[in-house]
Amino acid sequence: MDNGLPAVGQLSPEWLDFFIMCGAIGLVLLAAFFWALLFRKSGKRRRKNRRHRHRPLNPTLAESGGLPPVRREKNPDAPTPPP
């Protein structure tokens, strides 16, 4: 029964080298996958809260007195923002 594929002994040396390299790369990738699967860190660990107790958070607008009043007049000395 002929399946259309040449036997290993009938392959040219270039194709044989190609298949050997593909197999070696595949083995390395498979080993790296299993290594990562076995030795990965658990993602369920909680991070430590590094914020210090003596350093307060930024105040809210209500705590700081709200937004400043709206400017009615335009100051000609002030630089205009770039477009």
Phi and psi in degrees as GROMACS dihedral restraints (atoms count N, CA, C in turn):
[ dihedral_restraints ]
;  ai    aj    ak    al  type     phi  dphi    fc
    3     4     5     6     1  -103.4    20    10
    4     5     6     7     1   118.4    20    10
    6     7     8     9     1   -95.7    20    10
    7     8     9    10     1     3.4    20    10
    9    10    11    12     1    90.3    20    10
   10    11    12    13     1    -6.6    20    10
   12    13    14    15     1   -98.3    20    10
   13    14    15    16     1   139.1    20    10
   15    16    17    18     1   -74.3    20    10
   16    17    18    19     1   154.5    20    10
   18    19    20    21     1   -70.9    20    10
   19    20    21    22     1   162.9    20    10
   21    22    23    24     1   -61.3    20    10
   22    23    24    25     1   -36.6    20    10
   24    25    26    27     1   -70.2    20    10
   25    26    27    28     1   -18.7    20    10
   27    28    29    30     1   -93.5    20    10
   28    29    30    31     1    -4.6    20    10
   30    31    32    33     1   -72.8    20    10
   31    32    33    34     1   147.9    20    10
   33    34    35    36     1   -72.9    20    10
   34    35    36    37     1   156.5    20    10
   36    37    38    39     1   -60.3    20    10
   37    38    39    40     1   -31.3    20    10
   39    40    41    42     1   -65.7    20    10
   40    41    42    43     1   -43.7    20    10
   42    43    44    45     1   -68.1    20    10
   43    44    45    46     1   -37.4    20    10
   45    46    47    48     1   -64.1    20    10
   46    47    48    49     1   -42.5    20    10
   48    49    50    51     1   -62.9    20    10
   49    50    51    52     1   -39.3    20    10
   51    52    53    54     1   -61.6    20    10
   52    53    54    55     1   -46.9    20    10
   54    55    56    57     1   -67.2    20    10
   55    56    57    58     1   -35.7    20    10
   57    58    59    60     1   -65.9    20    10
   58    59    60    61     1   -42.3    20    10
   60    61    62    63     1   -65.5    20    10
   61    62    63    64     1   -41.4    20    10
   63    64    65    66     1   -63.2    20    10
   64    65    66    67     1   -40.8    20    10
   66    67    68    69     1   -65.1    20    10
   67    68    69    70     1   -41.1    20    10
   69    70    71    72     1   -65.8    20    10
   70    71    72    73     1   -42.6    20    10
   72    73    74    75     1   -64.8    20    10
   73    74    75    76     1   -40.5    20    10
   75    76    77    78     1   -62.7    20    10
   76    77    78    79     1   -41.3    20    10
   78    79    80    81     1   -65.1    20    10
   79    80    81    82     1   -40.9    20    10
   81    82    83    84     1   -64.8    20    10
   82    83    84    85     1   -42.9    20    10
   84    85    86    87     1   -64.8    20    10
   85    86    87    88     1   -40.2    20    10
   87    88    89    90     1   -64.9    20    10
   88    89    90    91     1   -42.2    20    10
   90    91    92    93     1   -64.7    20    10
   91    92    93    94     1   -40.3    20    10
   93    94    95    96     1   -66.4    20    10
   94    95    96    97     1   -37.3    20    10
   96    97    98    99     1   -63.8    20    10
   97    98    99   100     1   -47.2    20    10
   99   100   101   102     1   -68.3    20    10
  100   101   102   103     1   -35.2    20    10
  102   103   104   105     1   -63.0    20    10
  103   104   105   106     1   -44.4    20    10
  105   106   107   108     1   -67.2    20    10
  106   107   108   109     1   -35.3    20    10
  108   109   110   111     1   -68.4    20    10
  109   110   111   112     1   -39.0    20    10
  111   112   113   114     1   -81.0    20    10
  112   113   114   115     1   -36.8    20    10
  114   115   116   117     1  -109.3    20    10
  115   116   117   118     1    16.4    20    10
  117   118   119   120     1   -73.0    20    10
  118   119   120   121     1   155.4    20    10
  120   121   122   123     1   -81.3    20    10
  121   122   123   124     1   149.3    20    10
  123   124   125   126     1   -70.3    20    10
  124   125   126   127     1   130.0    20    10
  126   127   128   129     1   -82.1    20    10
  127   128   129   130     1    -0.4    20    10
  129   130   131   132     1   -92.6    20    10
  130   131   132   133     1     4.1    20    10
  132   133   134   135     1   -72.2    20    10
  133   134   135   136     1   141.4    20    10
  135   136   137   138     1   -86.9    20    10
  136   137   138   139     1   141.9    20    10
  138   139   140   141     1   -79.4    20    10
  139   140   141   142     1   147.7    20    10
  141   142   143   144     1   -77.0    20    10
  142   143   144   145     1   141.1    20    10
  144   145   146   147     1   -80.2    20    10
  145   146   147   148     1   111.5    20    10
  147   148   149   150     1   -91.6    20    10
  148   149   150   151     1     0.4    20    10
  150   151   152   153     1   -73.0    20    10
  151   152   153   154     1   130.4    20    10
  153   154   155   156     1   -80.4    20    10
  154   155   156   157     1   147.2    20    10
  156   157   158   159     1   -68.6    20    10
  157   158   159   160     1   -31.6    20    10
  159   160   161   162     1   -79.5    20    10
  160   161   162   163     1    -8.5    20    10
  162   163   164   165     1  -102.7    20    10
  163   164   165   166     1   106.8    20    10
  165   166   167   168     1   -73.0    20    10
  166   167   168   169     1   161.7    20    10
  168   169   170   171     1   -71.1    20    10
  169   170   171   172     1   165.4    20    10
  171   172   173   174     1   -63.3    20    10
  172   173   174   175     1   140.3    20    10
  174   175   176   177     1   -71.0    20    10
  175   176   177   178     1   150.8    20    10
  177   178   179   180     1   -77.5    20    10
  178   179   180   181     1   171.2    20    10
  180   181   182   183     1   -63.4    20    10
  181   182   183   184     1   -35.3    20    10
  183   184   185   186     1   -66.8    20    10
  184   185   186   187     1   -37.2    20    10
  186   187   188   189     1   -74.1    20    10
  187   188   189   190     1   -30.0    20    10
  189   190   191   192     1   -93.5    20    10
  190   191   192   193     1    -2.4    20    10
  192   193   194   195     1   106.4    20    10
  193   194   195   196     1     8.5    20    10
  195   196   197   198     1    83.7    20    10
  196   197   198   199     1  -170.5    20    10
  198   199   200   201     1   -76.3    20    10
  199   200   201   202     1   153.5    20    10
  201   202   203   204     1   -69.3    20    10
  202   203   204   205     1   162.1    20    10
  204   205   206   207     1   -65.6    20    10
  205   206   207   208     1   154.8    20    10
  207   208   209   210     1   -71.9    20    10
  208   209   210   211     1   135.7    20    10
  210   211   212   213     1   -77.3    20    10
  211   212   213   214     1   132.0    20    10
  213   214   215   216     1   -96.7    20    10
  214   215   216   217     1   -39.0    20    10
  216   217   218   219     1  -102.6    20    10
  217   218   219   220     1   151.6    20    10
  219   220   221   222     1   -97.0    20    10
  220   221   222   223     1   130.2    20    10
  222   223   224   225     1   -86.4    20    10
  223   224   225   226     1   117.7    20    10
  225   226   227   228     1   -70.8    20    10
  226   227   228   229     1   -20.9    20    10
  228   229   230   231     1   -80.5    20    10
  229   230   231   232     1   -17.6    20    10
  231   232   233   234     1   -73.5    20    10
  232   233   234   235     1   136.9    20    10
  234   235   236   237     1   -69.6    20    10
  235   236   237   238     1   146.1    20    10
  237   238   239   240     1   -84.0    20    10
  238   239   240   241     1   144.1    20    10
  240   241   242   243     1   -70.5    20    10
  241   242   243   244     1   148.8    20    10
  243   244   245   246     1   -68.5    20    10
  244   245   246   247     1   151.4    20    10
